[in-house]
Amino acid sequence: MDLTPQLAFTLEACRSVQTPTGEFCYRWIPQEYKDRGVKQQQLRRLASLGFLTRVDQTRGGKRVYYRLNPDRQPTV
C-alpha cells in the first residue's frame, strides 16, 4: 500500500525518534516535523494501517505510545 506524501513524512518523523526501547509518543517527535505538518492523528492512522503498533497509553489517554512495525514497510 502506498502512503500519501504526508503519511510518509509522518513515518519518517517517527523513525527520527530514537529511544532504548523503540517506543515513542507524539510529544517526542522533533518540533521541525510538527512545524511541517505532522499531527497526532496521523500516528493513529499509521497504526490503523499497520505501520505502527500501539503499545501503551497513560491514564486518561492523554499520551499514547507507539513502536515502529518492522514487518510493514511502505511501497515506493
C-alpha positions in Angstrom: 0.0 0.0 0.0 1.3 3.4 -0.9 1.2 6.1 1.7 0.2 9.7 1.0 3.2 12.1 1.0 2.0 13.4 4.4 1.8 10.0 6.0 5.2 9.0 4.5 6.6 12.2 6.1 5.0 11.3 9.4 6.5 7.8 9.2 9.9 9.5 8.6 9.3 11.7 11.7 8.5 8.5 13.8 11.8 6.9 12.6 13.7 10.0 13.7 12.8 9.3 17.4 15.5 7.1 18.9 14.8 5.5 22.3 16.3 2.5 24.0 13.0 0.6 23.9 11.9 1.8 20.5 8.7 3.2 22.0 7.8 6.8 21.4 4.8 9.2 21.7 3.8 12.2 19.6 5.3 14.6 22.1 8.8 13.2 21.4 8.7 13.9 17.7 11.1 16.8 16.9 9.4 20.1 16.5 10.8 20.6 13.0 8.5 17.8 11.8 5.5 19.2 13.7 6.2 22.6 12.1 5.9 20.9 8.7 2.5 19.4 9.4 2.9 16.2 11.4 -0.2 15.7 13.6 -1.1 13.3 16.3 -4.0 11.9 14.3 -1.5 10.8 11.6 0.1 8.5 14.1 -3.3 6.9 14.8 -3.7 6.5 11.1 -0.3 4.8 10.6 -1.2 2.5 13.5 -4.5 1.6 11.8 -2.6 0.8 8.6 -0.1 -1.4 10.5 3.0 0.8 10.2 3.0 1.5 13.9 2.0 -0.7 16.9 0.2 0.9 19.8 2.0 -0.3 22.9 0.7 1.7 25.9 -1.4 4.6 27.0 -1.1 6.8 30.0 -4.0 7.1 32.4 -6.7 9.3 30.9 -5.5 8.6 27.4 -3.5 11.8 27.1 -0.4 10.1 25.8 -0.2 7.1 23.6 3.0 5.2 23.0 3.8 3.5 19.7 6.5 1.3 18.2 7.5 1.0 14.5 6.4 -2.2 12.9 9.5 -3.6 11.2 7.4 -6.1 9.2 5.4 -3.3 7.5 7.3 -1.0 5.1 5.7 1.4 2.6 6.0 0.6 -1.1 8.0 3.1 -3.1 
